[in-house]
Amino acid sequence: MEAHSRFSKFILLDPPIIVHNQISNTYPISGPAEATLLLHSLKVFLSVANEKSFSRAAEKMLRTQPAISLAVQRLEAELDEKLIDRSAKELLLTDAGKVVLEFARRFENLESDMYNSLAELRDNSSGRLTIGANESTSLYLLGHIEQYRSQYPKVKIQVRRSLSSKIPSQLIDGDLELGLISFDPGDERLVSTVIYTDRLVFVVSPNHRLASRPEVNISELGMETFIAHNVISPYREIVLREFQRHRVPLNMDVEMPTVETIRLLVQRNEGVAFLPKMCVELELASGALKEVPVQELNVERNIRLVYPARRALSHAAKAFLDLVDRDAAAAVTLQQKQLLG
């Protein structure tokens, strides 16, 4: 409630406008001109906070540094709060500054939504689509993006690399329209649909001692050096628990920041790894890596398309959902035909 009351003077009503605030006395907002000035000050503050520098914010916004400083000071005066700790060597936000930053980001998202909606009114095939995915799930998007671009060439597509654990909150906050994750978010505010089933595979170099084996027992892996991803995931936890259950040591002596670096180290026979199959399909097909089934480990990995349940999707996002649904239905049909022989 306190954060809301501090920001209540930004609410636009029909003039004359008098909005009461619990912290200071009464704030008169004379009309659109003053409201525009306040919104501009918020944009400036957001840029300063993102860039962590007045000078870099000035360069980005094509303004002088004194003009940027003045806009932030004006915002502080209007809110009767210090937003930036100027005594620190680095640019640090005060607690009030962190609150205002959250609302400034919401205003930016609302502005983006407004312009997208207006663009779509003029041309249903235009607009912007923002999708969140991590390194591995983004690979699943490649084929869909190619199809989507051929049908809707005017839509600008931005795939943001994010930690899977953060994508649900980014969707709820409006920073993303769609997200790809490999776990059930378990949040009623989100719609989650499984669109692809992948699995973890144990991969080794063609020169590794186990490369020619049709399968191995987990007990044979206690002496191996595992190249691990340094981002915690539910599937990493599954592998850890399985090794613990069988009382087999899991030697993660090397941790890397990307799937690509893990793949290269395994190819060079510096260690072995568990990786999503979609990330190594080309290497398995070419023989650069070998998959060796582990008897005790058969871990499926469901890729889910996630989006907000209560917020209207843009036409661009709806079109992408339709495309993914059609592809998923076609894949099921093909799989059924293959099973029937």
N, C-alpha and C positions, 0 to 999 in steps of 0.2 A: 504494500500500500504506500510505503514511503516513497519508493522509486516512482510510482505512478503519480503521486501528488507533486513531486518535484518537476515532473514533465508535463503536468496538466495544462500549463499555459500554451503548449503547442497545439492544443485541440482547436480546430477551426470551426466556428459557428457563424451564423448570420450576424452581421454587425447591427447594433453596437455590441461589442464582446467584452464581458467582464468575467474572468475566470479566477476563482479564489484558489489560493495555494496555502497549505498548512504551514509552510516554512516562513515565507515572507508575507506581506500584507495582500494587496490586490494587484493583479497584473492586467492592465488594459492592452488589448490587441486591437489596433485601430482598423486593420483591414488586411487585404492580400499583400500589400507592399511590405508591411512589417513581418508578416508570416513568411514571405519569400526570403527576407533577410535572415530570419532565424533558421530556416532550412539551409540557407547557404552557409551560415556559421557552423551548423552541424556537419555539413559536408567537409568543410575545412578541418574541423576537429577530428573527424574520422580519418582524413588523409594524414594528419599529423600523427595520430595514434598508430596507424598502419605503417607509416614510414619511419616512426620513432625519431623524427627530425623535422624541425620547422623548415630548414633550408631545402631538404629533399621534397617535402610537401609543396613548397613554393614552386620548385622546378616542375613537379608533376602537374600542378594546377595552372602553370603558366602565370603565376602571380609573383609579386615581390615578397620577400620575407617579412618586411614590416606590415604588409597587408594581411598576410597569414596570421601574424602575431596579434594584430588588431582584431581580427575576426574571432580568434579564440578568447581574447580578453573581453570582447563584447558578449560572447556567450556566457562566460563566467559571471559577468556583471548581471546579465539577465536572470541567471539561475541563482545568483547570490551564493555560489560555491566555487572553490578552487578545484579545477579539474586536472591540473598538471602540477607535480611537485618540482618547482624550479630550483630547489636547493640541491637536488641530486645531480651527479655528473652526467648520468644518462637520463633520457626522457622517461619519466615514470608517471603513471596515472595515479591520482588519489582514488579513494573508494568511490567518491562521487563521480570522478572521471570514468571509472569502470562502468558505473550504472548508465551514465550518459552515452558511453560508447556502445553499449548493448542496444539502446534505443536508436542511436544514429545508424547502426547497421540495419535495423528493422526498417527505418525510413528509406535507406538505400535500396533494400529489397522491394519495398512497396513501389518505389519510383520505377525500378526495373520492370516490375509486374505491370505497371500502368502503361509504359511504353510498348511492352510486348503485346499487351491486349489491343492497344490502338493499332499497332502494325498488323495484327491478325484481322482486325476489322477491315483493313484496306485490302489485304491479300491473305487468305487462309494458309497459304504455303510459306509465309514469311515468319519471322520471329527468331527466338533463340531457345535452344534446348541445353540445359545444364544437367549433366549426369555425374554422380559420384561413384568411384570404383577404386579398388586398390590395384596393385601391380598385376596380380594374377587374374582377377576377374575382368580387368579391362581388356584382356585378350579376347574374351568371349564377345565383346562388343564389335570387333573389327568387321566381321561379315555383315552384321546388322547395320553398322554405320555406312558401309558401302552401298547396301540396298537403299537405305533411307536417303542418302545423298542423291542417288539416281532419281528418286521419286520427288524429293523436296529440296532441290538445289539451292533455294534461297534461304533455307533455315541455317542459322549459324549454330554449330554444335561445339559445346565445350565439355570435355571429359576431365573432371578434376580428380587428381590422384589424392585419395584420402585414406586414412586408417579405417578399416571396416568398422571398428568399434565406435567411430565418431559419425559415421554416415547417418544412422537413425536420428540423432539430435540435429544434424545439419538439415535433414529433410523437414523435421518439425519446425525448426527456426526459419525455414524458407530460403536457406542458402542454396539448396539443391531442389530440383523438381523430381528427379528419379535417382535411384541408387541401386547398385549391385553389391550384394553381400553374400557370404557363404554360411550364414546362420539365421535362425529365426529370431527376429528382434523382440518378439513377445510384448508388443506395445499396441494397444487398441487404437492408438492414433495413427497407425500405419497399416497399409495393405501390403501383404507380403505373398508373392506367388513364386513357386519353384518353376523355373524355366529351363533348367539344364542340370543334369546330374553328372558330376565329374567324380574322380576318385584319386586318392593318393597312391603314388607308385614309388616303389623302391628302385632307384636308378644307380648304376655304376658305370665306370669307364669300360669300354670293350677290352681293355688290358687288365681289368681287375680279376682276381682269382675266382670270383663268383659269377663272372659274366656268362659263362657257358652253362650254368646250372639251370634246370627247368624250374626249380623253386628252392627256397631255403627255410630252415627253422629259425625262429627268432633267437634261439640260444646260440646260433652260429654268429650272431652280430655283435657279441659282447666286446670283441677286440677291434671292431671297426672304428674309424674316425668319421664322425658325422659332420657334414657341413650344414649348419642350421641357419634359418632365417631369424634375425634378431627382433622381429615383431611377434609378440605373443598372439596365438590364434587358438580357437577351440580344437583344431585338428592337431596342433602341436601337443596340446594337453592330452588328447586321446592316445597319441603315440607314446608319450611319457608314461601314462598310466599302464599301458600294455607291457612296456618294458619292466616297469616296477612289479606288475602282477606276476610276471614270469621270472622275477629276480635276475634280470639281465642288465648289466650296466649299459647306459646309453652315453657314449663319450662324445659330447658336443664340444670338441676342442676348438672349432672354428665357427664363428657366427658372422654372417654377412648381411648387408642392408637390402640386397635385391635378389630376386630369383635368378636374374641373368648372371650375376657373379657366382652364385651357388652352382649353376649349371656349368659354367666354364671351369670351375675348380674340379668338379666331378669328372668332366671330360678329360682333364689333365691328370686324373687318377690321384688327386690330392685327398680324396675322401669319398664318401658315399652320401646319399641324401634321400629323404622322402619329399616328393614334389607333386603338385597337382598335375595330372596327366596332360591337361590342356596346355600346360606351359612347356612340355617337352615332346609334344607329338612330332614335330619336325625332326628333332634329334633322334628320336626312336626310329622314325621311318628311314632316316639316312644312315643309321648305324653308328652315329656319333655317341649315343648312349645306349645302354642295355637295361631293359626292365627285368627284374628278378622278383617274382611273386614271393611274399613272405606268408607262410601258412597261417600264422596267427593274426595277421593284419589284413583286413579287407574293409577299408574306410571309404565310404561314399561321401561325396562332398556336393551338397545341393546348392546351386547358384540361384539366388532369389532376386527378383526385381521388386523393389520396394518404393512406395510413394505415399504421400499423406492421404489419410482417409477422409478428412473433412475439408480439404482445400481443393477448389476447382483446378483441374489441370489445364494447361494451355493446349491449344489445338496441336501444337508441335509435339507435346508430350503424349497426347492421346494417339496421334498418328504413329508414334514410335511404339507405344503399347500394342496397337493393332498389328503392327508389323511383327513384333516379337511373338504375339499370340499365334499369328498365322504360321510362322516358322516352327513354333513348338508343336502345333497341331500336325503340321506336315511331317515333322520328325517322328512323332508317335505313329502316324499312319505307315511310314516307311518301316519302322521297327516291327510293327505288327505283320506287315507283308513278309518281312524277312523271317519272322518266327514261323509263319505259316508255310514257308518254303517256296 
